[in-house]
Amino acid sequence: MKKRLGAFDFNSRFYADDDLIVGAADPFQLFRIMHEVNQGGGFVKDTTVSYVLDQCHNIEDKIPGQIRSITNVQEAVAKALLVDAVALKKAQTDCDVLAANDVLMDAYNTDVRDLLGEVRTEQGLDPDPKAAFARSGYLAKIAADRVGGAQAGWGA
């Protein structure tokens, strides 16, 4: 295997720009991408592939939007790791499109949220990052701290 620099830039491109919450518009597309990344070894322990969220939340709050993007990616990765590679390869070799689709859909339709919650708990994290952030009060605190401050943006 040749060593090459690699990166994956996550975003959704269904708006004027490509800065929506990752996986919000088409979670199945994100799953398929994660499946291909997995097939290419992008999730092995010592991978040199970098993953980047490319977003600029303008409608939803920025931090909750980022958290949702991360949890969407985590769910897509978990589902991609559930794809039965042997069954998929057999279906592909047999040119059985419906069987191949069934293999992918079985993984995609698996609810991995409880599993991800368990993994987070094992790592000493809250099982529900969105709820944990909401409980933290951080968003209200930074909003209050910034009242009357200088606006930032393209015209700043």
C-alpha positions in Angstrom: 0.0 0.0 0.0 1.4 3.4 -1.0 1.4 6.1 1.7 -0.4 9.1 0.5 -1.7 12.2 2.2 -5.4 12.0 2.6 -8.2 14.1 4.0 -12.0 14.0 4.0 -13.9 17.3 4.2 -17.4 16.7 5.5 -20.2 19.0 4.5 -23.6 19.0 2.8 -24.0 20.9 -0.5 -27.7 21.5 -0.7 -27.8 25.3 -0.1 -26.3 28.4 -1.5 -23.0 27.2 0.0 -22.0 23.8 1.2 -22.2 24.5 4.9 -25.2 22.6 6.2 -25.2 20.1 9.1 -23.4 17.0 7.8 -25.9 14.3 6.9 -28.9 16.5 7.5 -30.2 16.5 4.0 -29.2 13.0 2.9 -28.1 10.7 5.7 -28.0 7.7 3.4 -25.4 9.5 1.2 -23.2 10.1 4.3 -23.6 6.4 5.2 -22.5 5.3 1.7 -19.5 7.6 1.8 -18.5 6.2 5.2 -18.9 2.7 3.8 -16.4 3.6 1.0 -14.0 5.2 3.5 -14.2 2.0 5.6 -13.6 -0.1 2.5 -10.5 1.9 1.8 -9.1 1.5 5.3 -9.9 5.0 6.4 -10.9 3.9 9.9 -7.9 1.7 10.8 -6.2 2.6 14.0 -3.1 4.3 12.6 -4.7 5.9 9.6 -3.2 9.1 8.4 -6.5 10.3 6.9 -7.7 13.6 8.4 -11.4 14.4 8.8 -12.6 18.0 8.7 -16.0 19.5 9.3 -16.5 22.3 6.7 -19.4 24.4 8.1 -20.6 27.8 8.8 -23.9 27.6 10.6 -26.1 30.7 9.8 -29.5 29.5 10.7 -29.0 27.1 13.6 -26.8 27.8 16.6 -23.2 27.0 15.7 -22.1 24.7 18.5 -25.3 22.5 18.5 -25.0 22.4 14.7 -21.4 21.1 15.0 -22.4 18.6 17.7 -25.2 17.3 15.4 -22.8 17.0 12.5 -20.4 15.0 14.6 -23.1 12.7 15.9 -24.4 12.2 12.4 -20.9 11.2 11.2 -20.5 8.9 14.2 -23.8 7.2 13.4 -22.9 6.8 9.7 -19.5 5.4 10.6 -21.0 2.9 13.1 -23.5 1.8 10.5 -20.8 1.5 7.8 -18.8 -0.7 10.2 -21.9 -3.0 10.4 -22.0 -3.8 6.7 -21.5 -7.5 6.2 -18.5 -7.3 3.8 -18.5 -11.0 3.0 -22.2 -10.9 2.0 -21.8 -7.7 0.1 -18.8 -9.1 -1.9 -20.7 -12.3 -2.7 -23.7 -10.2 -3.9 -21.4 -8.1 -6.0 -19.6 -11.1 -7.5 -22.9 -12.7 -8.3 -24.1 -9.4 -9.9 -27.1 -9.5 -7.5 -27.9 -5.9 -7.1 -30.9 -6.5 -4.9 -28.9 -8.7 -2.5 -26.2 -6.0 -2.4 -28.7 -3.4 -1.6 -30.2 -5.5 1.1 -26.8 -5.9 2.8 -26.3 -2.1 2.7 -29.9 -1.4 3.9 -29.6 -3.8 6.7 -26.6 -1.9 8.1 -28.1 1.5 7.3 -31.4 0.7 9.0 -29.8 -0.5 12.2 -30.3 2.0 15.1 -26.8 2.5 16.5 -27.7 5.3 18.9 -27.7 3.1 22.0 -24.4 1.5 21.0 -22.8 5.0 20.5 -24.2 6.0 23.9 -22.5 3.0 25.5 -19.2 3.8 23.8 -19.4 7.4 25.0 -20.2 6.2 28.5 -17.2 3.8 28.4 -15.0 6.8 27.5 -16.3 8.8 30.4 -18.5 11.0 28.3 -22.2 11.8 28.4 -24.1 9.3 26.3 -26.1 12.1 24.7 -23.8 15.0 23.6 -26.6 17.1 22.4 -28.5 16.9 25.7 -25.2 17.4 27.6 -24.5 20.6 25.8 -28.0 21.8 26.4 -27.7 21.1 30.1 -24.4 22.8 30.3 -25.9 26.3 29.9 -22.8 27.3 27.9 -24.7 28.7 24.9 -26.7 31.0 27.2 -23.6 32.1 29.0 -21.6 33.0 25.8 -24.7 34.8 24.4 -25.0 36.9 27.6 -21.2 37.6 27.6 -21.3 38.9 24.1 -24.3 41.2 24.4 -23.3 44.6 22.9 -20.1 43.2 21.5 -18.8 43.9 17.9 -20.6 41.9 15.2 -18.4 39.6 13.2 -19.0 38.5 9.6 -18.3 39.4 6.1 -19.0 43.1 6.6 -17.0 43.4 9.8 
